[in-house]
């Protein structure tokens, strides 16, 4: 069942100190090429004019990624979604051109939205930031042109949203399409709020298997998971109810991309991203007196992951 269109509309209403993101990732099944389209509206804390910007990146197997930035361009809250000159991000389609890259893509339904953060947190803007995967198992199809060469894109992907006051102090992210409508989304982050920057990360986890989601309450379960964002390998593990999840994530440095950008308050950040990451995901159940493996997935170059930090030396 398709999620309501308001998951894709612009949330920003003109207030300063806000960051809004639309992003889509995908893997072409035929070639293994990864794709990342990232669109941002930034409304500076100091009251300076808001702007839209972003980037597009293509991750071919065994080769360094190709990327281009676009913007910044002035934006207004009256525009219903993300649109700047030469780049638009709609509910069902993505179009753009910048530098050596251009793209014309369709985004399929992708099933019901996956609320990595609680639904009420997304709807009511009560946390420093919240994320929702509007289309967690979409089919992304179309063409990308790289240096004048057209490349067909046809494979699994996802479109997600972020809205809040800025990025975390440090973070790790994983999107893993597990096949057959099953999907795992992980956001592990440390808040930038005073007094919280030195705490361990909270991990927001949502696993959808056979149409059922676990854990039932992602905010309440977040303290039960352990993760430490680190380059270029990290692990998240935790127990909720009678199930235990472990996800081991690896970003190949030869197939990763580090990009810097700024929060609404001007603070710099850098993320290292790979749309050809690898992950091993294990779901266990407690069957006294031992844990029993119920499902295991191995994604080789088809996971989507990143690690973010305030240490600009990682570039």
N, C-alpha and C positions, 0 to 999 in steps of 0.2 A: 504494500500500500504506500503510495507516494506521500512524503511528508509535506505539510503545508508550506506554501511559498514563502511565508514570513521567515523561515530559516535562512533564506538567501537575500532578503532585503537588507538595506543598510540600517544598522542600529544607531550609528552616530547621529546625534540631533543638533550638532553645532557646539556642544560644550568643549571647553579646552581640556587638555590632559587625557585624551582618549586615543586608543589604538584599535583599529578594526582590520581584520585579515580575512581574505578569501583565498584558499589555496586548494590546488588539485594535484594529485600525484597519480602516476600510472606506470604500467609495465607492458610494453609491446610483446605479445606472446611469441611471435615468430622470431624476433631477433634478441629478446632480452633487454632491449634498450629501456632505460628508465626516463621518466619525464617529471618535471617539477615546475609548476606555474604558481607564483606567489604574488598576491596583490594586497597592498596596504593603504589604508587611510590613516594619516597621523595628524592629530590636532594638538599642537604644542601646548605645554603647560603654561608658558609665558604669554599666551594669547596671540602669538603670531599666526598668520593665515594657515589653515589646514592644507595639506597636500596629499596627493595620491602618487604612489610609486610602487616599484616591485621588480621582479626579475623572472626570466624563463631560463630553464636549464635542461639540457639533454645529456643523458648518461649512457654512452655506448659501452658495451662489454669490452673490458680489457684496454680501454682508452680513457684519457682524461676527459672530464665533462666539458661541454661547451655551454657558456652562459652569456646572457646580455641583460643589462638593467634597463628599465624605462622610468621616465619621470625624473624629478618631481614635477607634478602639474597641479595647479589650483583645483580644489574640489569644493562642492557645496553640499549641505545636508539634504537639499531637495531632490538630488539625483537618487533614484530608487535603489541602485546597486553600485557596483564598481564600474566606472567608465572614465577613462582619460583618453587624450588623443592617441589613436592607433591601438588601444587595448581596451577590451571589455571582458567582464567575467559575469556571465548570466547563469541562470538556474540550469539550463540545458545545453549551453554552448559557451565556448571560449574562443576568442579571436584576438589576434595581435600581431604586431611586427615591431621589432627593435633590433637595430644593428644587423648581425648575421642571421638572426632567427625570425621566423614568422610561423604562425600556427592557426589552424582552423579545425576545431575539435567539437564533437558532440559528446555530452555526458549523459549516460543512461540513468534510469531510475535509481538503482542501487539499494533498494530495500528501505526499511524504516530507519530513521535517524538513530545513531548510537550516541547516547549522552555519556561521554567520559566523565564529565562533571554532572551533578544532579540537574535534572530538567529545570527545577525552580531556580537554580543558580544562574543558568543561562537566561531564563526569562526575566529575572528580577534584578540582575546586575548587582548582586550582593557580595561577590568575591572580588579580589583585585583583578582577576581575569578568569574567563571560562572558555572552554572549547566544546564544540559539538561537531560530530561527523555527520553532516547532512545527508551524504550519500556514501555509505561505507563500503558497498560492494558494487559500484557502478561499472559499466562497460564504457571505456573511453575509446572513441573511434575518430578517424580523420587523418589529417596530414600535418607534418611539421617540416619546415624547410630550413636546412642548415647549410650556410655558405652556398646557396643556390641549388642545393640538392634536395629534392622532395623525398620524404620518408613517411611511409604509411604507419599509422598508430592504430592498433586494434588489440585491446587487452584489458585486464582488470585494473581498476583505479578507484579513487575515492575523492570526494570534495568535502572540505571541512571549513569551519568558521572559528575565529577567535575574536573576543571583544573584551576590553578592559582598559586598565590604566598603563599597561606596558608589559614588557617581558619579565620573566622571573630573574632572580639573581644568577641561577644556573639551572639547567634543565636537560632532560633526555626525553626523546619521543620515539615511539615505534608504532607503525601501522603495518599489520600483517594480514594479508588476505589468505585465509587458510583453505579456500576452495569450498564449493558447494554452498555458498552463502554464509559460511563460518568466517569470523573475523576477530582480530584482537587489536585493541587500541590501548596504548600506555602513554601517560604523561606523568613524568616524575620531575618535581620542581621544588626549588627553595624560594620562598617569597623574598622580595626586596624590602619589605616593611621593616622598620627599625625593631631590633630585638629578635628578629626571625631569620636574619641572613646567615647565622651560624648554626642553625638547626639542620637536622638531617632532612633529606627530601621527603615530601609526601608524594605517594604514587597513586594516581587515579587510574584504575584499571577497569576495562570492560571487555569481556569475552562473550561473544555470541556463538553458540554451538547448537545446531539443530533448532534454531529459532528461539532459544532461551538464553537470557543474559545473566552473567555472573561477574562480580558479586551484585547482589540486589541493590545495595545502597553504596555507591562508589565513594561518597564522602566519609561515611562511617568506616568503611573498609580501608581507606587510604593509609591510616597509621599501622595497619597490619602487614603492609608490604615493605620490603627493604630494597633500596636501590641506591646507587651512587653514580651519578652521571660522570663518565670518564671517556676520554679518547684512547683508543678507538674501539674498545670493548667494554660492555657493561651488562649487568644482570639485574633483573628484578624478580623477586620471589616473595610469596606470601600465602597465608592460609585464611580462608573465610568459610565458615561453616565446616563442612566435611571435605572440602576440596583445597588442594594446594596447586598453585601455578608457579612455574619457573620459566622465564624467557631469557635466553642468552643471546646477546646482540653483538654483531661485529660489523664495523664499517671498514672496507678496504681503502687504505689511504690513496691508492692509485685511481679509485673510482669515487672519490669524495670531493666536496667543494666547500670551502670556507668563505663566508660572506659576512661583512660587517654592516651594521645599520644602527639607528639611534631610536631610543624611546621618546615619548612625548616630552619628557623633562630634559632631553638632550644627552642622557647617559648612553655611552656606546655599549654595544654587545656584538658578539660574533657567534655564528652557528656553523657547525661543520655537518654537512648533510650528505647522505648518499641515497639515491633512489635505486641502488643495486646492493643494498645491505643484505646480510645473511642473518638468520635467526633460527634457533632451536627452541620450540615451545613444547612444554610438557605439562599436561593436566593429570593430577593424581587425585585419588579418593581414599579417605581413611576407612579401611575395612579392618577393624581391630583383629589382630594386634599390629597391623602394618599398613603402609601406604601402597596402593596399587595403581600402576599407570593405566589410565583410562584412554588417553589420547596423546599422540606425539606427532608434531609437525616439524619438518625441516625445510626451511626456505633458503635456497641457494641463489643469491643475487636477485631475489624478487621481493624482499622486505624493503620498507621505506623507513628510514631512521635518521635522527640527528641528535647532536649534543650541543648545547648552548652554554656560553660562559661570558664573563666580563673581562677575561684575560685576552687582550687583543694580540698577544704574542703567538697565539696558536695559528694565526693566518700564515 
